[in-house]
Amino acid sequence: MSTIIIGQIHFAAYFPTTFHIDILRFSCAAWIAVVEANVSVISNPSRCMFSMIFLTFKSNNMKDEKPSYKGTQQNLYSLSRKAWAYCLLYILDFALRDKDYNAELVAAQLSLVDDAEALPDYENRKEIPAETYGDMQKARVALLDEWQFLKGYVMEGFPESLRKVKLEAAGQGHYKKALGGSLDSTVAIFNAANTFMASNKTELIDKGKMPGEFPTSFKTLGDNFKALRSVYDGKADTKDAQTATKDKADAAILMGLRPMLRLGARVFKNDEAKRVKFIYDRLLDEVRGNSDAGLKGIFTNADTKKPIEGVRIRAIDTDYVTISDKDGRFFLAMASSVYTVEITAPGYETMTFYKRKIEIGSKHRFSQALVPVPGDSMNVPSTSMLSDMLKDVPVENGVHV
């Protein structure tokens, strides 16, 4: 037996790259478990070893995935609260079948729901990288425009036989991808151009008529782009991390919810009125029917990326209308149907959307970037304008809805 084990460990050690260490570690642990259990698979150790290697490789390369469930995140939170409330109502019946079920467990599960719901939602996470994205892209375009001047100096300063080689050295090979939006290619053309200008400064100035201060101004533009990109990448990483955190929180909810629903359905298999309280699809229908439906989102200035207060959004030929708040946020509650939606704001172009379908119990994301009207300084409505616009907005309990 020991010969087989050593042979398999020796076999695993032949694998290249760093993950062979994980295979080796896994192999040792797995074979010890096999020996202790006296499993008959020892008779075919090679096949067993390949299975272990496959499982190790798979586990090391699996990525966190978004938890799968029917409905929206808000549906999941509402549904979970309702389900755990039913569980608490019948906690004695649950405890008779599983001693772990008690009021403390229910409270802990409800706390998971509260914690997950408190994490930034999609709209808030989407704003994170967008704050600097526009500035970064403008800096990229400015840098590439400046590179075109360098190209002109090369064409003027070198004979035709050398131009192709010199342009390649100046970064022309990266230009097409950079122009198409590649951030890495933009950095590459910036670095290549700086090196080229340092090596060919005399020819560029004397024959190409390049101003002496051009390399400095070009470097300033490039450094600005790289700084903005660094900020953007950091915020994009934050967005991804927050999304992963939200997904893990939702997965934790489902980890407790699903077995509880299965147990509830079994406990009350002979009592249909109670059993249906633990059927996921039935609970989902309940929360969809009781939750608000409509459009929600944030209105921002397409140029500055800043939120816009006082944007009016309405469903044409209906009484559904609302105004965005100081943070640009809005929620337009609507019944399930298909609508034509109009967005208006002083100083901005009117936007109209046709055949917007609203489903029962769903808050559809509808954030929009409004384009300022050229030459119009009234991008932000005055208090009097807001008062006039709010005249037509329905009021419930003193709040515009």
N, C-alpha and C positions, 0 to 999 in steps of 0.2 A: 504493500500500500504506500509506504513512504517513498518508494522509487517512482511510483506514478505521480505522486504529488510534486516531488522535486523536478521530475521531467516536465510537468505542466508549467511550473513556475519558471523553469529555464526557458521553455518555449515562449512564455509571455515576455520575458526579458529581451527577446530579440526585436520586439516592435520598436520602430523609430519614433521620434518626436516625444514631447514631454508627456503625452497622455499614456505612454507605456508604463509609467510609474503607477498611475491609477489602476491600470489593468493588473499590474503585479500585486498591488495591495489588495485589490478586489479578489484576485485569484487565490491568494493565501487565505483570506477570510472565508471565501466560498468553499474551498476544498476542506478546510477545517470543519465547516458546518456539515459537509458531505460525509466526512469520516465519522463525526460524532453521531450523525443520524443513520450511518451504515446504509446509505441509499444505494440501490442496485445499479444506478446509472454509471457507477464506477466501471462497469464492464465495457462502456464505450466512452473513455475519458476524452478523446479528441473532440467528439461531438459535443460533449458537455462543456469543454473548454471554449469552443467557438461560441456556444450559447452565452457563456459568461462574458466573453469579450464583446459580443454584440450588445448585451444588456448594459455593460459598462459604457461603451461608446454612445449608446442611445441616451443613457441618463446624463452623460456629460454634455451632450449637445442639444438637449431639449430646452426650448425657450419658454419663458413664462407666456401663457396664452390668456387671452381675455376669457373670463368665465362665460359659459354658454347658458342662456336661460331665455324664456319667452318674455316679451314685454320690455319696457324701458327700465332704466335704473330706478326712476321714481316709482314705477309700478312694483319693482322688486321690494323697495323699502316699505311701501304701503301694504303690500301683500304679506310681507314678513311680520309686520306688527299685528296685522289681523290674525294671522295663523298662530302666532305665539300667545295672543290673547285668548284664542280658543283653547290652546294647550293648557294655559293656566286655569281656565274655567273647568277643565276636566282633568286636572293634574293628578287626582287620586287614581283615576282609571289608568293614566299613563304609568304612574309609580308601581301599580300592581304588575305591570309587564316589564318595566325597566326601572330599577332602583335609582338610577342617576337622575331621573326626572323629578324636579322639585321647583319651588318658587325661585330659589337662588339661580338655578340654571336658566329659567325663563328670563329673569332680570339681566343675566349676563348676555344672553342672546339679543335682547332688546337694546342693550348697550352697544353691541356690535353694529346694529342697524343705525343707531344715532351717530356713532363715530364715522361710519362710512358716508352717511348723508352729509355730514359736516365738512367732508373733504371737498376741495374745489371741483365744481362740475365742469362739463365740457366747455361751456362758454368762457368760464374764467381761465381754464387752462389754455384755450385757443388764443387768448389775448397775450400770453407771456412772450412768445417769440415775435408776434406781430408788432410789438412796441418799437423794435429797432430794425425790423426787416426792411421797411421802406427806405430808411436812411442808408442802410448798408447797400441796397441795390442802386441808389442814386450815386453813392461813392464808387461803386463798381463801374457804372456807366461813365462817370467823370474820368476815371483812370484810363479806361479804354479809349475814350475820346482823345485824351492827352497822348496816348501811345501812337495814335494816328499821326500826330505831329512828328513824333520820333521817326516814324516810317518815312515821312517826307524828307527829313534831314538825311536819312540813310540813302534815299533815292538820289538826292542832290549831291551827297558827299562822296559817293563811291562809283567807280565805273560799272557799266552794265554787267561785265563779267563777274563782278564780286557781289552784286546786289542781293542775289538769292541767298548766298551763304551768309551775308551780313544780316539780312532780315530774319533768317532762321535763328541766328545767334542772339538777335534782339527779342526773340520770343514769338515770332509770327506763327509758329506751329501750334501755339496755345490759343491764338486769338479767336478762332472760330468757336471753340468750346466755351471760352470766356464770354464771348458775345452772346452765346446761347444760354448763359446763366450759371455756368460752372464756377463755383467759388474757388475750387482748387486750381483750376486753369487760370483764373484771374491772379491768384498769388504767384503762380509759375511765370506768367508773362511779366509781372512786376519785378520778380527777382532776376529774370533773364535780362530785362531792359536795364536794370541798375548795373549789372555786371558789364553789359555791353557798353554802356555809356562811359563807365570808368576806364575801359580798355581802349576805347576809340574816341576819346574826348577831343583830341587835336583835330582829327579829320572831320568830325561832326561840326566843330565850331568854325574851323578855317574854310572848309569846302562845302559843308552842308548848311552853313549859316545858322546853326543852332545857337540860341542865346546862352550865354554862360550860366545864367541862373536856372535854366530849364531842368537840369538833373535834380536840383534841390526842390523845385516846385513839384516835379514828378514824384519824388520820394515822399513829399508831404502828403500828396493825394493817396499814394499807396499805403503809407503808414495809417492814414485815417481809415481806409477801407479795412485793413487788417485788424485795427482796433475795434471797429464796429462788428466785424465778423466774429471776433473773440467774444464780444458781449452777446451777440445773437446765438452763437453755439452754446454758450453757458446757459442762456435762458431756454433754449430748445431742449437741452439736457434736463433742465428743471421740469419742463413740461412733460417729457417722457417719464421722468421719475415719478411725478405726481400721478400720471395716468396709470403707471404700474402699481402705485400704492393704492389707488382707487380700485383697480381690478383685484388686487389681493384682498382688500376689505370686502368686496362683493363676494369673492370666493369663500371667505370665512363665514359670511352669512349663509351661503348655500350649503356649506359643509354641515351646519347645524340644522338648517331648515329641512333639507331633503329627507334625512332619516326620521325626523320628527313627523313629517307628513306621511311617510310610509307606515310608521308605527301607528299613527292615528287612524289611518285607513284600515289597518288590520284590527286594531282594538274595537272599532265600531263597524266591523264588516256586516253585522246583523242589524245595525241601526242606521238606515239610510240618511235620516235627517242630520245625524251627527257626522257620519262618514264623509259627506260632501264638503264639510267644513275643512277637510284635510286633503282635498284634491286641488292640486296647483292650478289647473286650468279654470276650475270653478272660482277659486279665489281671485285669479287674474281678471276674470270677467267682472267680478264684484268691484275691484278697485278701479278698473277702467271706467265703469259706469258711474262711479262716485267722484272720480277725480276731475279736476279742471282740464278742459281741452282748449286749444287755441295756439297762438303764435307767441314765441318769446325770443328775446335776443338783445342785441346791443347795436345802436346806430353810431357810426363813427365817420369822421371826415376822411375822405379817400386820400387826401394829400397829407394831412397832419397826423392821421391815425388817432386823433383825440375824440372822445365821446361827444355826442351832440345832444343837448337838452332841447326839448320842445318839438321834436319831430312828431308829426301827426301820421298815424297809420290807421287806415280804416278799410273795412270790407264794403265795396261799392254796392249800393242798393240795399243796405242793411243799416241797423243802428249800432253795429259793432265799430267802435272807434276808441283810440286811446292816444296818450302823449308820452314820449320818453322822458325819464327823470334826469336829474343833474349828472348822473353817471352814464347817460345814454341808454339805460335799460328800459325795457317795456315788456308787458304781458297783455296780449289782447285775447280775452276769453271769448270763445266762439262755440256754437253748436256744431255737431258733426255735419259736414256738407262740403260743397266745392264753391270757392269764392274767387272773385277778382279783387286783389288787394292793391291799394294805392298808398304811396308814401310821399309826403310833402313836407317841406320845411323852407322858410324864407332864406334865400341865398343859395339854395341847392336845387339841382335838377330833380324834377318829379320822376318817381319810379312806379311802374305799374306791372303787376304780376297776374297772369291769368291761370285759371284752373288750379288754384291751390287747394289741395284736398286736406280737410281736417278730420282726423279719426277720433272716435270716442275715447276719452280718457288720455289723450296724448298731447303733450306740449311740444309742438314742432319748433325746432330751432330755425330762426329766420333773421339772423344778424345781417346787416347790410352796410356797405361803405357808400356814403352819399357823395356825389361829385359836386363841388362848388361851381356856381355859375360864374364864368369869367367876368371880372370887373365888378362883381357885386360884393360890397363890403358888409352886407347884412347876413353874415353866416350864422350869427347867434341872435335869435329873436329876443326882443325886449320884453320886459315884464308885462307891458300893456298888450303886446302881441300874444303872449302866452295866455293872458286872461281872456282875450277874444277867442282864441282857439279852444279854450277849455269850456266855453259856453255850451258847445254841442256835445260835450262828453258826459255820459251818464254818471250819476253820483249815487253811491251806496254808502250809508253811514259816514257821510262827509268826505269820502275818498273817491277820486276819479277812477273809474274802471274801464 
